């Protein structure tokens, strides 16, 4: 049981398919670069992210994105290893993520692929 998450309050809720820290590329007018964020891919195909792991289940996510129908894949255009992107069907935003290893990137891509094609 995970204390402080929706799982402890709703024991019949399936566990998230994937969770962990990723670096997310920031492209705002003020901030540019990579920010470490805690990501949770829920069983319903929605990707939530938080500033910190401890925020999951306690705070509202910084953003929630539906992955069904999204375009995902490895991205080499930024010149960094272990980078992949996600282009959700709704909206005109591109998310760039950076994992800590090739294995971690593959784990996320596999989980996201299942959410994209339920």
C-alpha positions as CSV (number, residue, x, y, z in Angstrom):
1,X,0.0,0.0,0.0
2,X,1.3,3.4,-0.9
3,X,0.4,6.0,1.8
4,X,-0.7,9.4,0.6
5,X,-1.8,8.3,-2.8
6,X,-5.2,7.6,-4.3
7,X,-4.4,3.9,-4.0
8,X,-4.6,4.0,-0.2
9,X,-8.0,5.8,-0.3
10,X,-9.4,3.7,-3.1
11,X,-8.0,0.2,-2.7
12,X,-9.8,-1.1,-5.9
13,X,-8.1,1.6,-8.1
14,X,-5.5,-0.1,-10.3
15,X,-1.9,1.0,-9.7
16,X,-0.4,3.5,-12.1
17,X,1.3,1.8,-15.0
18,X,4.5,3.8,-14.7
19,X,5.9,6.4,-12.3
20,X,9.2,8.0,-11.6
21,X,11.4,11.1,-12.1
22,X,12.0,12.4,-15.6
23,X,13.5,15.7,-16.8
24,X,11.0,17.8,-18.7
25,X,12.1,20.5,-21.1
26,X,10.9,23.9,-20.3
27,X,10.2,26.3,-23.1
28,X,8.5,29.3,-21.4
29,X,9.4,32.8,-22.2
30,X,11.1,33.2,-18.9
31,X,12.5,29.7,-18.2
32,X,14.4,27.5,-20.6
33,X,16.1,24.2,-19.8
34,X,15.3,21.0,-18.1
35,X,13.3,20.5,-14.9
36,X,13.2,17.4,-12.8
37,X,9.6,16.3,-12.3
38,X,7.7,13.3,-10.8
39,X,5.6,11.7,-13.5
40,X,2.7,9.3,-12.9
41,X,1.1,7.5,-15.9
42,X,-2.3,6.3,-14.7
43,X,-4.2,3.2,-15.8
44,X,-6.7,5.4,-17.6
45,X,-4.0,6.8,-20.0
46,X,-3.6,10.2,-18.3
47,X,-0.1,11.4,-17.6
48,X,0.2,13.5,-14.4
49,X,3.2,15.3,-13.2
50,X,4.2,17.0,-10.0
51,X,7.1,19.1,-8.8
52,X,8.2,16.3,-6.3
53,X,7.4,12.7,-5.6
54,X,5.9,13.6,-2.2
55,X,3.3,15.8,-3.9
56,X,1.6,12.8,-5.5
57,X,-1.7,12.2,-3.7
58,X,-1.3,15.4,-1.6
59,X,-1.3,18.2,-4.2
60,X,-3.0,18.8,-7.5
61,X,-0.7,17.8,-10.4
62,X,1.0,20.6,-12.3
63,X,-0.5,19.2,-15.5
64,X,-2.6,16.3,-16.7
65,X,-2.3,15.1,-20.3
66,X,-4.4,12.5,-22.1
67,X,-2.0,10.2,-24.0
68,X,-4.6,8.3,-26.1
69,X,-3.8,9.0,-29.8
70,X,-0.6,10.9,-29.0
71,X,2.5,10.6,-31.0
72,X,5.5,9.3,-29.0
73,X,9.1,8.4,-29.8
74,X,12.8,8.8,-29.3
75,X,14.1,12.3,-30.2
76,X,17.7,12.9,-31.3
77,X,17.2,16.6,-32.4
78,X,18.3,18.0,-29.0
79,X,21.7,16.3,-28.9
80,X,21.1,14.7,-25.5
81,X,20.9,11.0,-24.8
82,X,17.7,9.3,-23.6
83,X,15.4,12.0,-24.8
84,X,11.9,11.2,-26.1
85,X,8.9,13.3,-27.0
86,X,5.2,13.2,-26.7
87,X,2.8,15.1,-28.9
88,X,-0.7,14.8,-27.5
89,X,-3.7,14.7,-29.9
90,X,-5.4,17.5,-28.1
91,X,-3.6,20.8,-28.1
92,X,-0.5,22.0,-29.9
93,X,2.2,21.2,-27.4
94,X,5.2,19.0,-27.6
95,X,6.6,17.5,-24.4
96,X,10.3,16.6,-24.4
97,X,11.4,14.2,-21.6
98,X,14.9,13.0,-20.7
99,X,15.4,9.8,-18.8
100,X,18.4,8.8,-16.7
101,X,19.2,5.7,-18.8
102,X,18.3,3.9,-22.0
103,X,16.5,1.2,-19.9
104,X,14.4,3.9,-18.1
105,X,13.6,5.6,-21.4
106,X,12.4,2.2,-22.8
107,X,10.3,1.6,-19.7
108,X,8.5,4.9,-20.2
109,X,8.1,4.5,-24.0
110,X,6.5,1.0,-23.5
111,X,4.1,2.2,-20.9
112,X,3.2,5.3,-22.9
113,X,2.7,3.3,-26.0
114,X,0.1,1.1,-24.2
115,X,-1.7,4.3,-23.1
116,X,-1.5,5.7,-26.7
117,X,-3.1,2.6,-28.1
118,X,-5.4,1.2,-25.4
